[in-house]
Amino acid sequence: MANNSGRLAAAVPPGGQDVELFACAAGRKAIGTLTFNNRARTNATISLAVTAGGAPVAADWMFEEMLMDAIPATVTGLVVGGGQKIYVRTSGFVGVTYNGAVTADT
């Protein structure tokens, strides 16, 4: 499988729902920057989880219901291994992108 780089995932999740943003294939790893961009004119909350492959449980959340204003929030150096998934949750009109690279996990 060829290496990928650039935009790995993007979404505007429905408010209040856990959404799988990115799933890393077996034998691969991804490293990148995750950006939350509040498109509303009001404060929003954002949540981020990295799971072992299933739906998120309490221990998977890196942060939950973090208050966000109009300034984009970024998580740099977010590494996801083979089989792991990134989940996001927002309270409203918030765009989420994961930009980076996927390579063989050696």
N, C-alpha and C positions, 0 to 999 in steps of 0.2 A: 504494500500500500504506500502511495506517495505521501510525502509530508504536506500538510496544509499550513498556510499562514494567512493572517488577515482577520476578517470578521468570522468568528466561529459560530456565533449565535446572536440572535436579536429577537426581542419580543416587547409587546406592551401588554403585560398580563392583566386579566380582569381583576379588579380590586378584591382583596380578601381571600384569594385562592392561591394554594401552593402550586406553582407551575414548574415543570421540568424544563430548564433552559438549555442544558447541554448534557450529553451523555458521551463519555470517553470510551472508545472501542477497546476491547481486550488487546493487550500487547502494545498499547499506545500510551502516551502521556501528553497532556496539554498544559501549557503555562501561558498566562495572559493577564489582561486587565479587565475587570468587570466594572462597568459604569452604569449608575442609576441616574437618569435625567428626568427631573420633575417637570412635566409639561403643563401642569395645572398652575393656577395663580394662587393656590393655597398650599399650606404645609401638607406633607404626606408622610406616611411611615413606610419603611422598607425592611425586609428581612432576607437573610442569605443563609443557605444550608449547603453543605457538601455531604453526600451520603455514600455508603458503600455499594449502592446500586438500587435500593428500594426507596419507598417513600420516606420522607424525613421523620425522625423521632426527636424528642426533646434535645438529646445530646448532639445532634447534627447541626443545630443552628449556630452559626458563627456570631450572628447578632439577630435580634428579633425586635420588631416594632421600633426601630431607630427613627427618630424624628428627622425629617429632611425638609429644607426650604428650597429655594430656587437654584441653589448652587449644586452642580452635579457632585455626586458622591462616587469615589473610585476605590476599588480594592486592587492593588497591584501585586504581581507575583503570585496570583492564584493558581496553584498547581492541582490538577485533577489526574488521577491515575486510571489505568485500565479498569473498566467496569464501574467507576464512580460517576456520580451525577451531581450537577448543580441545580438547586431549586431556589426560586425567588418568590417572594410575596410582597405586594405593595397595597397601599390603601386607595389608590386611585390611578390617575392618568400619568404613569411613570414608565418611560422607556428604559429597557435594560439591554446592554450589549456586552458581549464577551469577545474581545479581540486578542489574538495571540498566535501561537503555533502549536501544531500537533506533530509529534515525532515518535519514532520507535522507542519503546521503553527498554533501554539497554542498561 
